[in-house]
Amino acid sequence: MAAPVALVGLTAGALAVAGAYLLRGDRARALALLAALVLTPGLLAAELLATGWGPVPGGIGVPVGVAAAAVGLAVVAALAVLLVRHPDALAPLVVAALPFRVPLQVGGQSASLLVPLYLVIGAGGIAHAWVRLRASEGRRPALERPAGRIELALSLVLLLYALQSSYSADPARALQTMVFFYLPFAILLKLLTGVEWSRRVVGWCFAVAVSLALLFAAIGFWEWGTRRLLLNPKVIASNQFESYFRVNSLFFDPNIYGRFLAVVMLAVTGLLLWSRRRGHVLLATLALAVLWAALVLTFSQSSFSSLLVGLVLLAALRWRARSVAGLALVGVVAAVGLIAVAPGLLRLDLGSLSSLDRASSGRIELMRGGLSLWLERPLLGNGSGSFSARYREREDASSAQAVSASHTIPITIAAEQGLLGLVAYVLLMGAAAGLLFGGIGALRGRAPPPAGLVVRAVLAAAFTALFFHTLLYAAFLEDPIAWTLLGAAVGVRASGAGLSGLTDRDAAPRRLSRA
């Protein structure tokens, strides 16, 4: 697509999402949401036409593609009718669709897309707008929450990313990131903040997440036992040259699989720490044992680390924070001491940068390259989505060696968007911290604690673990789990999850204003 047309389209999409967040009046917000729903697939279709889309070897033909699109539209329509009648079903459907990616041929390239989640988002957006546009003055939805700092920060991030695609070395990558990730997931967050998070909805989401994690674990055990992977030729090839065998279940990457398991394990740990029912404690313990065994088989260093960070946070909320922090510090010092005293046990040579790079799966070299790219253009960066193209050009690396990110999200943002992007990122993380951690310290010493605070503590721990994971691995806003956790946190804090103990004045719901 021509650069000016793409820039206008991406900017319009970002503004439409911002309008769905920030406009006054339910009808105006609903219309902005519909505009974002139309613009997102419209931009993709325009890009495919501009790049000469057509059948590719091994891909689906045009008739099959048209038939698949028709089926998809029928599914969206059916789900929209369901969600109009049963709006509480949205959150469990989102959780059920989160992990599933479908390998497709797009524009002559292979891509693994979150097709089931896109269908749920599309249906949820249509249902959301339908209810608000069709409602009479006396039959408006009961609650409408004002936009908070999260929505303001995300609007800034989206608009800046769209504008900085104008000078990107890889504008197609920027467009794909917006169309496949940022715009649909921003709509998802808007939908989740409007959910009434009752005990029943929270329970459904928990049950779906744990059931999926156990299913994926069973598939991972089968892969390990048979030494056969179902997906991702790259992982299959790498297993042939390593002394260990990594599984990825139905995920395309062991690290993303491990990230999902870590998030679910933190939710189960929350139940274990605060439940007073013996049956719940027993089932939680058994589930954690199974999921831990599944996580071990991923050999994902980043997932192990993020899980530990989340567990430390939950422990600090359950017991005395100073004692937990002291124990954590002792563990860190012991680990550093082991590395310093006996690096050979870990096959490390502390005096060799290449040894550290191999031990970190190439992250040291990627981080070095990303920082070098940032120093070239410290204020504006090299443009949205440009990391892979600029890294390949600057480091004289092959396309196989270049990746889409530095595996350290702040460095990737710095290289692509410069200081401006880093400021937007810091504002977003600050808003997330205020949302997630505000008031949950009241959990400590409460017996029994309000269930709503326990839910918020789990969300805070899960997001903290995911944030830490992005410091060691790629994908932050490209991961729908991040948006889901933030959307759920806004909704839970505002509605109280139908539970006692949540009395936040800033998040109190308000009546719908007139359109």
C-alpha positions as CSV (number, residue, x, y, z in Angstrom):
1,M,0.0,0.0,0.0
2,A,1.2,3.5,-0.8
3,A,2.8,5.0,2.3
4,P,0.5,8.1,2.6
5,V,-2.6,5.9,2.3
6,A,-1.3,3.5,4.9
7,L,-0.4,6.4,7.2
8,V,-3.9,7.9,6.9
9,G,-5.5,4.5,7.4
10,L,-3.5,3.6,10.5
11,T,-4.0,7.1,12.0
12,A,-7.7,6.8,11.4
13,G,-7.8,3.4,13.1
14,A,-5.9,4.7,16.1
15,L,-8.3,7.7,16.3
16,A,-11.3,5.5,16.0
17,V,-10.1,3.4,19.0
18,A,-9.4,6.5,21.0
19,G,-12.9,7.7,20.2
20,A,-14.3,4.5,21.5
21,Y,-12.5,5.1,24.7
22,L,-12.8,8.8,25.2
23,L,-15.8,10.3,23.4
24,R,-18.7,11.5,25.5
25,G,-22.0,9.7,24.9
26,D,-22.7,6.1,24.4
27,R,-23.8,6.4,20.7
28,A,-20.6,8.3,19.8
29,R,-18.4,5.7,21.4
30,A,-20.4,2.9,19.8
31,L,-20.0,4.5,16.3
32,A,-16.3,5.0,16.9
33,L,-16.0,1.3,17.9
34,L,-17.8,0.3,14.7
35,A,-15.5,2.5,12.7
36,A,-12.5,0.7,14.2
37,L,-14.1,-2.7,13.5
38,V,-14.5,-1.7,9.8
39,L,-11.1,-0.1,9.4
40,T,-9.1,-3.0,10.8
41,P,-10.1,-5.6,8.2
42,G,-10.3,-2.9,5.5
43,L,-6.7,-1.9,6.0
44,L,-5.7,-5.6,5.7
45,A,-7.7,-6.1,2.6
46,A,-6.2,-3.0,1.0
47,E,-2.7,-4.2,1.8
48,L,-3.4,-7.6,0.3
49,L,-4.7,-6.1,-2.9
50,A,-1.7,-3.8,-3.1
51,T,0.8,-6.6,-2.7
52,G,-0.9,-8.7,-5.4
53,W,-2.7,-11.2,-3.1
54,G,-3.5,-14.5,-4.7
55,P,-3.1,-18.3,-4.3
56,V,0.3,-19.4,-3.1
57,P,2.0,-22.8,-3.2
58,G,0.7,-24.8,-0.3
59,G,-1.9,-22.2,0.6
60,I,-5.7,-22.1,0.1
61,G,-7.1,-21.0,-3.3
62,V,-9.5,-18.1,-3.9
63,P,-12.7,-20.1,-3.8
64,V,-11.7,-21.8,-0.5
65,G,-10.7,-18.4,0.9
66,V,-14.0,-16.9,0.0
67,A,-15.9,-19.8,1.5
68,A,-13.8,-19.5,4.7
69,A,-14.6,-15.8,4.9
70,A,-18.3,-16.5,4.5
71,V,-18.2,-19.1,7.3
72,G,-16.3,-16.6,9.5
73,L,-18.9,-13.9,8.9
74,A,-21.7,-16.4,9.8
75,V,-19.8,-17.4,13.0
76,V,-19.4,-13.7,13.9
77,A,-23.2,-13.1,13.4
78,A,-24.2,-16.1,15.5
79,L,-21.8,-15.1,18.3
80,A,-23.1,-11.5,18.2
81,V,-26.7,-12.7,18.7
82,L,-25.5,-14.9,21.6
83,L,-23.7,-12.0,23.2
84,V,-26.6,-9.6,22.8
85,R,-28.7,-12.1,24.8
86,H,-26.0,-13.2,27.1
87,P,-23.3,-10.5,27.6
88,D,-21.7,-12.4,30.5
89,A,-20.5,-15.0,28.0
90,L,-18.0,-12.5,26.4
91,A,-15.2,-12.9,29.0
92,P,-15.1,-16.7,29.0
93,L,-15.2,-16.8,25.2
94,V,-12.3,-14.4,25.1
95,V,-10.3,-16.6,27.5
96,A,-11.1,-19.7,25.5
97,A,-9.9,-18.1,22.3
98,L,-6.7,-16.5,23.6
99,P,-4.2,-19.3,23.0
100,F,-5.3,-20.5,19.6
101,R,-3.5,-19.5,16.4
102,V,-4.3,-20.7,12.9
103,P,-1.5,-21.0,10.3
104,L,-2.5,-19.1,7.2
105,Q,-1.0,-17.8,4.0
106,V,-1.3,-14.0,3.9
107,G,0.1,-12.0,1.1
108,G,2.4,-14.8,-0.1
109,Q,3.7,-15.3,3.4
110,S,3.0,-17.8,6.2
111,A,1.5,-16.3,9.4
112,S,0.0,-17.7,12.5
113,L,-3.0,-15.6,13.3
114,L,-5.4,-15.5,16.3
115,V,-8.4,-16.2,14.1
116,P,-10.8,-17.5,16.9
117,L,-10.0,-14.4,19.0
118,Y,-10.7,-12.1,16.0
119,L,-14.1,-13.7,15.6
120,V,-15.0,-13.2,19.2
121,I,-13.8,-9.6,19.1
122,G,-15.8,-8.9,16.0
123,A,-18.9,-10.4,17.5
124,G,-18.4,-8.7,20.8
125,G,-17.9,-5.3,19.1
126,I,-21.1,-5.7,17.0
127,A,-23.1,-6.8,20.1
128,H,-21.7,-3.9,22.1
129,A,-22.6,-1.3,19.5
130,W,-26.0,-2.9,18.7
131,V,-27.2,-2.7,22.3
132,R,-26.1,1.0,22.6
133,L,-27.4,2.2,19.3
134,R,-30.7,0.4,19.5
135,A,-31.4,1.2,23.1
136,S,-34.1,3.8,23.8
137,E,-33.6,6.6,26.2
138,G,-35.3,4.7,29.0
139,R,-33.6,1.4,28.3
140,R,-29.9,2.3,28.2
141,P,-27.3,-0.1,29.6
142,A,-27.1,0.4,33.4
143,L,-23.5,1.3,33.7
144,E,-20.9,3.2,31.6
145,R,-17.4,3.7,33.0
146,P,-15.4,6.8,32.2
147,A,-12.1,6.4,30.5
148,G,-9.2,6.3,32.9
149,R,-5.4,6.7,32.6
150,I,-5.1,3.2,31.0
151,E,-7.3,4.2,28.0
152,L,-5.5,7.6,27.7
153,A,-2.1,6.0,27.7
154,L,-3.1,3.3,25.2
155,S,-4.6,5.9,22.9
156,L,-1.3,7.8,23.0
157,V,0.7,4.6,22.3
158,L,-1.5,3.6,19.3
159,L,-1.5,7.1,17.7
160,L,2.2,7.5,18.1
161,Y,2.9,4.0,16.6
162,A,0.7,4.9,13.6
163,L,2.4,8.2,13.0
164,Q,5.9,6.8,13.4
165,S,5.1,4.3,10.6
166,S,5.5,7.2,8.2
167,Y,9.3,7.0,8.2
168,S,9.7,3.3,9.0
169,A,12.2,1.1,7.1
170,D,9.5,-1.6,7.1
171,P,6.0,0.1,6.9
172,A,4.4,-3.2,6.0
173,R,5.5,-4.7,9.3
174,A,4.1,-1.6,11.1
175,L,0.8,-2.1,9.3
176,Q,0.6,-5.8,10.1
177,T,1.3,-5.1,13.8
178,M,-1.5,-2.5,14.0
179,V,-4.0,-4.6,12.0
180,F,-3.3,-8.0,13.5
181,F,-2.6,-6.9,17.1
182,Y,-2.9,-3.4,18.3
183,L,-6.3,-2.4,16.8
184,P,-8.2,-5.6,17.5
185,F,-6.8,-5.9,21.0
186,A,-7.6,-2.3,21.8
187,I,-11.2,-3.1,20.9
188,L,-10.9,-6.2,23.1
189,L,-9.9,-4.0,26.1
190,K,-12.8,-1.7,25.5
191,L,-15.2,-4.7,25.5
192,L,-13.8,-6.2,28.6
193,T,-14.0,-3.0,30.6
194,G,-17.8,-3.1,30.0
195,V,-18.2,-6.6,31.4
196,E,-20.0,-6.9,34.7
197,W,-17.4,-9.0,36.5
198,S,-19.6,-11.1,38.8
199,R,-18.5,-14.1,40.8
200,R,-20.0,-16.3,38.1
201,V,-18.0,-14.6,35.2
202,V,-14.8,-14.8,37.2
203,G,-15.4,-18.4,38.0
204,W,-16.1,-19.3,34.3
205,C,-12.9,-17.5,33.2
206,F,-10.8,-19.3,35.8
207,A,-12.3,-22.7,34.9
208,V,-11.7,-22.2,31.2
209,A,-8.1,-21.0,31.6
210,V,-7.2,-23.9,33.9
211,S,-8.9,-26.5,31.7
212,L,-7.0,-25.2,28.6
213,A,-3.7,-25.2,30.5
214,L,-4.2,-28.8,31.5
215,L,-5.2,-29.8,28.0
216,F,-2.1,-28.1,26.6
217,A,0.0,-29.8,29.3
218,A,-1.3,-33.2,28.2
219,I,-0.4,-32.5,24.6
220,G,3.0,-31.3,25.7
221,F,3.5,-34.6,27.6
222,W,2.6,-36.5,24.5
223,E,5.1,-34.5,22.4
224,W,7.8,-35.2,24.9
225,G,7.0,-38.9,25.2
226,T,6.9,-39.4,21.4
227,R,9.6,-36.9,20.5
228,R,7.3,-35.3,18.0
229,L,6.1,-31.7,17.8
230,L,2.8,-30.8,16.2
231,L,3.7,-27.2,15.1
232,N,6.5,-24.9,14.1
233,P,9.3,-26.4,11.9
234,K,11.9,-24.1,13.5
235,V,11.5,-25.7,16.9
236,I,11.4,-29.1,15.3
237,A,14.7,-28.4,13.6
238,S,16.3,-26.9,16.7
239,N,15.5,-30.0,18.8
240,Q,17.6,-32.1,16.4
241,F,20.7,-30.2,17.4
242,E,20.2,-29.8,21.2
243,S,20.8,-32.2,24.0
244,Y,17.3,-31.6,25.3
245,F,13.8,-31.7,23.8
246,R,11.6,-28.6,24.0
247,V,7.8,-28.9,23.7
248,N,5.4,-26.2,22.6
249,S,2.1,-28.0,22.7
250,L,-0.4,-26.2,20.4
251,F,1.7,-23.0,20.6
252,F,4.2,-22.0,17.9
253,D,6.8,-21.1,20.5
254,P,7.9,-22.8,23.7
255,N,8.4,-19.4,25.4
256,I,4.8,-18.3,24.6
257,Y,3.5,-21.7,25.8
258,G,5.5,-21.2,29.0
259,R,4.2,-17.7,29.4
260,F,0.6,-19.0,29.2
261,L,1.3,-21.7,31.7
262,A,3.0,-19.2,34.1
263,V,0.0,-16.9,34.0
264,V,-2.5,-19.7,34.7
265,M,-0.3,-21.1,37.5
266,L,-0.4,-17.7,39.2
267,A,-4.2,-17.8,39.1
268,V,-4.2,-21.3,40.6
269,T,-1.7,-20.2,43.3
270,G,-4.0,-17.3,44.2
271,L,-6.8,-19.9,44.9
272,L,-4.3,-22.0,46.9
273,L,-3.1,-19.1,49.1
274,W,-6.5,-17.6,50.0
275,S,-9.0,-20.4,49.8
276,R,-10.3,-21.9,53.0
277,R,-11.9,-24.9,51.4
278,R,-9.9,-28.1,51.7
279,G,-11.2,-29.4,48.3
280,H,-10.0,-26.3,46.5
281,V,-6.6,-26.5,48.1
282,L,-6.2,-30.1,47.1
283,L,-7.3,-29.5,43.5
284,A,-5.1,-26.4,43.2
285,T,-2.1,-28.4,44.5
286,L,-2.7,-31.2,41.9
287,A,-3.1,-28.7,39.1
288,L,0.1,-26.8,40.0
289,A,2.0,-30.1,40.0
290,V,0.8,-31.0,36.5
291,L,1.4,-27.5,35.2
292,W,4.9,-27.3,36.7
293,A,5.9,-30.5,35.0
294,A,4.6,-29.1,31.7
295,L,6.5,-25.9,32.2
296,V,9.7,-27.8,32.9
297,L,9.5,-29.4,29.5
298,T,9.4,-26.0,27.7
299,F,13.0,-25.2,28.9
300,S,11.9,-21.6,28.8
301,Q,14.2,-19.6,31.0
302,S,12.1,-16.5,30.6
303,S,8.9,-18.3,31.7
304,F,10.6,-19.8,34.8
305,S,11.8,-16.3,35.8
306,S,8.5,-14.6,35.2
307,L,6.7,-17.3,37.2
308,L,9.1,-16.7,40.2
309,V,8.5,-13.0,40.0
310,G,4.7,-13.4,40.1
311,L,5.0,-15.9,43.0
312,V,7.1,-13.5,45.0
313,L,4.5,-10.8,44.6
314,L,1.7,-13.1,45.7
315,A,3.7,-14.2,48.7
316,A,4.3,-10.6,49.6
317,L,0.6,-10.0,49.5
318,R,-0.2,-13.1,51.5
319,W,2.5,-12.8,54.2
320,R,4.9,-10.1,55.5
321,A,6.3,-8.2,52.6
322,R,9.7,-7.5,54.2
323,S,10.2,-11.2,55.0
324,V,9.4,-12.2,51.5
325,A,11.6,-9.5,50.0
326,G,14.4,-10.7,52.3
327,L,14.1,-14.3,51.2
328,A,13.9,-13.2,47.5
329,L,17.1,-11.2,47.9
330,V,18.9,-14.1,49.5
331,G,17.9,-16.3,46.5
332,V,19.1,-13.7,44.0
333,V,22.4,-13.3,45.9
334,A,22.8,-17.1,46.0
335,A,22.2,-17.4,42.3
336,V,24.6,-14.7,41.4
337,G,27.2,-16.2,43.7
338,L,26.8,-19.6,42.1
339,I,27.4,-18.1,38.7
340,A,30.4,-16.2,39.9
341,V,32.0,-19.1,41.7
342,A,31.2,-21.9,39.4
343,P,30.2,-20.7,36.0
344,G,31.4,-24.0,34.4
345,L,28.4,-25.7,35.9
346,L,26.2,-23.6,33.7
347,R,28.6,-23.7,30.8
348,L,29.4,-20.0,31.1
349,D,32.5,-18.1,30.5
350,L,32.0,-14.7,32.2
351,G,34.9,-13.2,30.3
352,S,33.4,-14.1,26.9
353,L,30.5,-12.0,25.5
354,S,29.9,-14.8,22.9
355,S,29.5,-17.3,25.8
356,L,26.9,-15.1,27.5
357,D,25.2,-14.6,24.2
358,R,24.9,-18.4,23.6
359,A,23.7,-18.9,27.2
360,S,20.9,-16.3,26.6
361,S,19.9,-17.8,23.2
362,G,21.3,-14.8,21.3
363,R,19.7,-12.1,23.5
364,I,23.0,-10.3,24.3
365,E,23.7,-9.7,20.6
366,L,20.2,-8.6,19.9
367,M,20.2,-6.2,22.8
368,R,23.5,-4.7,21.7
369,G,22.2,-4.3,18.2
370,G,19.0,-2.7,19.4
371,L,20.9,-0.2,21.6
372,S,23.1,0.7,18.6
373,L,20.0,1.4,16.5
374,W,18.6,3.6,19.2
375,L,21.8,5.7,19.5
376,E,21.6,6.4,15.7
377,R,18.2,8.2,16.1
378,P,17.6,8.6,19.9
379,L,14.6,11.0,19.7
380,L,12.4,9.6,17.0
381,G,13.8,6.1,16.4
382,N,13.9,4.3,13.1
383,G,10.2,4.0,12.7
384,S,7.5,1.6,13.9
385,G,8.1,-2.1,13.0
386,S,11.6,-1.4,11.6
387,F,13.7,-3.4,14.0
388,S,14.2,-6.5,11.8
389,A,14.9,-4.5,8.6
390,R,17.3,-2.1,10.2
391,Y,19.1,-4.8,12.3
392,R,19.6,-6.9,9.2
393,E,20.9,-3.8,7.3
394,R,23.2,-2.5,10.1
395,E,24.6,-5.9,11.3
396,D,24.8,-7.4,7.8
397,A,22.8,-10.3,9.1
398,S,20.8,-12.7,7.0
399,S,17.0,-12.7,7.0
400,A,17.1,-15.9,9.0
401,Q,19.2,-14.3,11.8
402,A,17.2,-11.0,12.0
403,V,14.1,-11.1,14.2
404,S,11.2,-8.8,14.7
405,A,12.3,-7.6,18.2
406,S,15.4,-7.4,20.5
407,H,13.7,-9.8,23.0
408,T,13.8,-6.9,25.4
409,I,10.7,-4.8,24.8
410,P,12.1,-1.4,26.1
411,I,15.1,-1.8,23.8
412,T,12.8,-2.7,20.8
413,I,10.7,0.4,21.5
414,A,13.8,2.6,21.8
415,A,15.2,1.4,18.5
416,E,11.9,1.8,16.6
417,Q,10.3,4.8,18.3
418,G,13.1,6.5,20.2
419,L,12.6,8.6,23.3
420,L,9.1,9.5,22.3
421,G,8.1,5.8,22.3
422,L,9.8,5.2,25.6
423,V,7.9,8.0,27.2
424,A,4.6,6.6,26.0
425,Y,5.7,3.2,27.2
426,V,6.6,4.5,30.7
427,L,3.2,6.3,30.9
428,L,1.4,3.2,30.0
429,M,3.3,1.1,32.6
430,G,2.7,3.7,35.2
431,A,-1.0,3.8,34.5
432,A,-1.0,-0.1,34.6
433,A,0.8,-0.1,38.0
434,G,-1.7,2.4,39.5
435,L,-4.6,0.3,38.2
436,L,-3.3,-3.1,39.3
437,F,-1.7,-2.3,42.6
438,G,-3.9,0.4,44.0
439,G,-5.5,-0.9,47.2
440,I,-4.5,-4.5,47.0
441,G,-2.1,-4.1,49.9
442,A,-5.3,-4.4,52.1
443,L,-5.2,-8.1,51.4
444,R,-2.4,-8.6,54.0
445,G,-3.8,-9.4,57.4
446,R,-7.4,-9.8,56.2
447,A,-9.0,-13.1,57.3
448,P,-11.0,-14.1,55.3
449,P,-10.0,-11.5,52.6
450,P,-12.6,-10.0,50.3
451,A,-12.7,-12.2,47.2
452,G,-12.6,-9.1,44.9
453,L,-9.2,-8.2,46.3
454,V,-7.9,-11.7,45.7
455,V,-9.0,-11.5,42.0
456,R,-7.2,-8.1,41.7
457,A,-4.0,-9.6,43.4
458,V,-4.0,-12.4,40.8
459,L,-4.4,-10.0,37.9
460,A,-1.5,-7.8,39.3
461,A,0.8,-10.8,39.7
462,A,0.0,-12.2,36.3
463,F,0.6,-8.8,34.6
464,T,3.8,-8.3,36.6
465,A,5.0,-11.8,35.4
466,L,4.1,-11.0,31.8
467,F,5.9,-7.6,32.1
468,F,9.0,-9.3,33.4
469,H,8.7,-11.9,30.6
470,T,8.8,-9.1,28.0
471,L,12.2,-8.0,29.4
472,L,13.6,-11.4,28.4
473,Y,11.5,-12.2,25.4
474,A,9.5,-10.5,22.6
475,A,5.8,-9.6,22.4
476,F,4.1,-7.2,24.8
477,L,1.2,-5.5,23.2
478,E,1.3,-8.1,20.5
479,D,0.2,-10.6,23.2
480,P,-3.6,-10.5,23.8
481,I,-3.1,-11.7,27.4
482,A,-1.6,-8.3,28.2
483,W,-4.7,-6.5,27.0
484,T,-7.0,-9.0,28.6
485,L,-5.4,-8.6,32.0
486,L,-5.7,-4.8,31.8
487,G,-9.3,-4.9,30.6
488,A,-10.2,-7.3,33.3
489,A,-8.4,-5.2,35.9
490,V,-10.4,-2.1,34.9
491,G,-13.7,-4.0,34.9
492,V,-13.0,-5.8,38.2
493,R,-11.9,-2.7,40.0
494,A,-15.0,-0.7,38.7
495,S,-17.6,-3.3,39.2
496,G,-16.1,-5.1,42.2
497,A,-16.5,-8.4,40.6
498,G,-19.8,-8.6,42.4
499,L,-17.8,-9.1,45.6
500,S,-17.3,-7.1,48.8
501,G,-14.2,-5.0,49.6
502,L,-13.9,-2.9,46.5
503,T,-14.8,0.8,47.1
504,D,-12.6,2.7,44.7
505,R,-14.0,6.2,44.2
506,D,-12.0,6.8,41.1
507,A,-13.3,3.6,39.4
508,A,-17.0,4.0,40.6
509,P,-19.4,3.4,37.7
510,R,-21.6,6.2,36.5
511,R,-24.9,6.4,34.6
512,L,-24.8,6.6,30.9
513,S,-24.7,10.1,29.6
514,R,-26.9,11.1,26.8
515,A,-25.5,10.7,23.3
